[in-house]
Amino acid sequence: MRYLSTRNDQCRAVDLAAALKAGLAPDGGLFVPAKLPDFPADTFAGTGTLPDTARQLLAPFFADSRLAAALPAICDEALDLPLPLVVFEPQKSWVLELFHGPTAAFKDFAARFLAACMARLRATDDPVQTVLVATSGDTGGAVAAAFHRRPGFRVVILYPDGRVSARQAHQLGAFGDNIHCYKVQGNFDDCQRLVKQALNDPALAERLALTSANSISIGRLLPQISYYAHAVSQLTENSEKAVDVIVPTGNLGNALACILARDMGLPIGEVVLATNANQTLPDYFSGQDYQGRPGIETLANAMDVGDPSNFERLAWFYRDRDLRQAGIQAVSIDDATIRQRIIGTWKKQYMAVCPHTACGLEVLAMRRERGHHGPHLVAATAHPAKFEGVVEPLIGQPVELPPALAELMNRPSRAEALAADYSSLLKRLLELGQSPI
Ligand SMILES: *Cc1c(COP(=O)(O)O)cnc(C)c1O
């Protein structure tokens, strides 16, 4: 498989290893596979585990790369996480719980997969690689957990001070060892700007092997395709019907994976993007021109995105077709409705859900009311205990921490304050570069 840039067809196609190492294409575009493989709809019916599905599904994407032989081991190592399909309404709707990894959000699948790939691409005598990541809460933890104590890597996390939940902040600073955590005196956009500036600084590149693990890496998109393929194959085993899938959406990484699973032949019907009050995607799919804008703050803060970076990839895949006629919908859910849905789901199903998942469940309820009676799958993106400040007052109960998260909460946590200017970051990075890990 060759990988192209979304921006320029003339850009030299590269193999997976090169695309993973580079992160972004040289022209600033995102890497995309030249061609999607096709699978008969029942390919994964009855297969055992998620790693089993992923090995077969991802093999074409790894073909001709020096990682190809390692794919089975990468899948076993990275994707061996619990993936419960919970019945939500008898026979008709299911919740796919993607939050049983070490940091209790779906991003664990992708971060672990990317780390497993990068570890295998590294030669033993390569210099230590510094993985620089800006986070609004969940990405940083997932990347830290995936690289924690991995020889040859250190992680530098930048998060906006005071703008992540107390539990998220504790978690980010609790890893220690090769994970370095900075609370930036600014907002998430400042963190992202600092990361971009560092990654584009040729003078720094000479002194430090710097890389990124942000959500536009192709190594994060690929593993996410596999859990949709796996889940819908289990649900459709005894029926012919495709499943409509609802995905809580911010940067459009998770939902794009679902759309690609459908385009590869798997039994998925409509894909519905559930956004929070950030309206960019609902506006686009209701017929307006695409208009990126600053993100606004909501209760579902991991989806506070006004210019989803993976839109460029989605548009590329549909460059010859009308994206608005492609079986994709987008629906925006405001904070008041998120609160009501968290309360309602607790009362009716006795299920505590995070604010992101609540957007998805609200969209499910809307569709049922409008007469969509077919089978539906809703992706549950984070454990409710990660957003206890929102969820617990609404349901009037404490939410028990999953064991991995509880363990992190019991460790001491440390984050250094960092001014939101590049010279401060540069100074820290160069100091780290002098130290052994
Ligand atoms: C990151 C995140 C999302 C948004 O996923 P995208 O791939 O950016 O669309 C939704 N929910 C949670 C809990 C997240 O951490």
The ligand as an SDF file (V2000), in Angstrom:
LIG
                    3D

 15 15  0  0  0  0  0  0  0  0999 V2000
  -11.3020   12.6610   21.4700 C   0  0  0  0  0  0  0  0  0  0  0  0
  -12.6630   12.3550   21.9820 C   0  0  0  0  0  0  0  0  0  0  0  0
  -13.8060   12.4710   21.1710 C   0  0  0  0  0  0  0  0  0  0  0  0
  -13.7310   12.9970   19.7620 C   0  0  0  0  0  0  0  0  0  0  0  0
  -13.1420   12.0820   18.8930 O   0  0  0  0  0  0  0  0  0  0  0  0
  -12.6140   12.5680   17.4470 P   0  0  0  0  0  0  0  0  0  0  0  0
  -11.9010   11.4230   16.8740 O   0  0  0  0  0  0  0  0  0  0  0  0
  -11.7250   13.7460   17.7250 O   0  0  0  0  0  0  0  0  0  0  0  0
  -13.8310   12.9570   16.6720 O   0  0  0  0  0  0  0  0  0  0  0  0
  -15.0220   12.1010   21.7010 C   0  0  0  0  0  0  0  0  0  0  0  0
  -15.1470   11.6630   22.9710 N   0  0  0  0  0  0  0  0  0  0  0  0
  -14.0770   11.5450   23.7800 C   0  0  0  0  0  0  0  0  0  0  0  0
  -14.2700   11.0750   25.1730 C   0  0  0  0  0  0  0  0  0  0  0  0
  -12.8030   11.8830   23.3200 C   0  0  0  0  0  0  0  0  0  0  0  0
  -11.7330   11.7690   24.1370 O   0  0  0  0  0  0  0  0  0  0  0  0
  1  2  1  0
  2  3  1  0
  2 14  2  0
  3  4  1  0
  3 10  2  0
  4  5  1  0
  5  6  1  0
  6  7  2  0
  6  8  1  0
  6  9  1  0
 10 11  1  0
 11 12  2  0
 12 13  1  0
 12 14  1  0
 14 15  1  0
M  END
$$$$
